[in-house]
Amino acid sequence: MSDKKFYLKFVDANVQGIITLYWDHAPKTCEALWNALETPIQWKATHAMFSGPEIMMGLPETHRNFDPTALPPENQTIIPEVGELLWYYQPKNFFKIDPSEFWEIGMFYGVGGRTFGPTGWIPCTYFGKMTENLDAVAEQCRLIRIEGAKTVEIGRL
């Protein structure tokens, strides 16, 4: 299964990177997201507030075809490498300041990233790493801080 990969594309800029999945280290998460992304999604990616150089995207309700609470912790850390992608599920009422449910896919595009939120350190599952065209994608990620949210597409390669 290691030949299965995702792409992440900034739609308006037509900039795309390739994501190699961590099938050996996060098999359940990779399988769940692979199945969820049978058709690509588009989402307005925003910049993280607490985590440093990270963009965040949600998984639309139309693609939520698995139970996020059934996924085991896999390949977790709080200090990701540049280019790594995380999976994080926030149940309803988890955070006092944000009571909404959120199914998050995040990508760290620069050094100094950490999974830190309003309640402190949050270990997350890392399911892949951008292995092609990271520099161009990272430039688009940086622009989100200046220009605001950008439409990103994620799907199977």
N, C-alpha and C positions, 0 to 999 in steps of 0.2 A: 504493500500500500504506500510505500514511501515515495512513489512517483506522482502521487496526487498532490497538487499544489493549488493555491489560491492566487488571484491577482487582486490588487488594490489600485484603483484608478481615480485620479482627480478628473472629473468629467469635463468641466469647462476648459481646463488647461490641457486635456488629453495627455496626461502624464501618468504612467503606469509602472508599478513595481510588481515583482513576483515574490510570493511567500512560500517558503519551504516549510512544510508542516512537521511538527515533532511527533510523528506517529509512534516512535519508540518510547517517548517520555510522557506523552499525554494522549494515550490512545482513545480513551473514552470521550475526552473533550474534542479531539480531532474528528472522531466519528460523528458526534452530535452536530458539530458545526458543518461538517461535510454534507450531512443529510439536510440540515437547515438551509444550506446555500445551493440546493439543487438548481434553483434559479437565482440569478444575481440580485443583490439588493442595492438600493441607493438610499443614502442617508446624509443629512447635513452634519458633517463632522465639525466638532467644536474643539477648542483647546482646553486641556485640563487646567484647573485652578491650583491644585495642591501638589501635583505629581511631577512638575517640571515639563520637559519636552515630550509631551504626550498629546495625541489627538484621540478623541473619543467618538465612537459611533454606537448606535443602538442596533438591536436586532428587531425588525418590525414584527408586529403581532402575526402577520401573514406567514412568517417564517419560523415561528416559535412552535416547532413540532416535537419538542422533547421536554422532559421535566428537569429544569435546571437544578432542583434540589437533589436529584438522583446522581448528579455528576460528582465523582470523588475529587478531593484535592489532588492535583497532578502537577508535577514540575513547578512547584510554587517557589516564589521568591518575593522579596520586596525591593530588590535592586536589579532591575532588568538590564540586559545588554541593548545597545543601540540596534534598532531594527526589529526588536522582539514585539510580538503581539500577545495581548492578554485576553482572557475571558474572565468576566466578573458578573455575578448575579447579585443584584440588590433587591431583596424582597420589600414589599410594601411596608412602610413605617419603620424601616431599618434605621434611617438617619432622622434625627429630630428636625434638622433644617431642610430635609427633602424627603417627604413621606411617600413619594411615588416609587413604583416598581421600575427597575431598569435592568435590561439585558445588555451588557456592555462588551464591545470589542474595542480594545484600545491598542495604539501603536506608539512605541517610543522611538523618536526619530533623532535623538541627540544624547550626549553624555549628561550625566547628572540626574537621570530619571529615577523615580522611586514611587512605590505605590503607597501613598500617604493621602489620607482623606480627613474629613472633619472630625473623625473620632480617633485619629492616629494611624499607625501602620496597619496596612491591609494586605496580607499575602494574597496573591492572585495566581491563577493557573496560566502558564505561558505555553501556547500551543503552536507557535511558529515564529519564523524570523524572515524578514524581507532580505532576500539574497541577491536580487537583481534590481538595479536602478534606484537604490536607496537615496543617493545624493539628490537626484531630481525630485523624488517624492518628498524628501526632507525639506527642500526649499518650499514646496507647496504647503507643507505643514507649518513652517515658520510664518508664511503669509497669513494664516488663519489668525494669528495673534494681532496682526495689523488690520486686515481687511474683514475679519469676521468669518462665520461659518462658510464652509465650501462643500459642495455635493461630491461625495465619494461613492464609488461603486465597488463592491466586493463580490467576488464570485469564483467559481471553479475555473481553473485554467484548462 
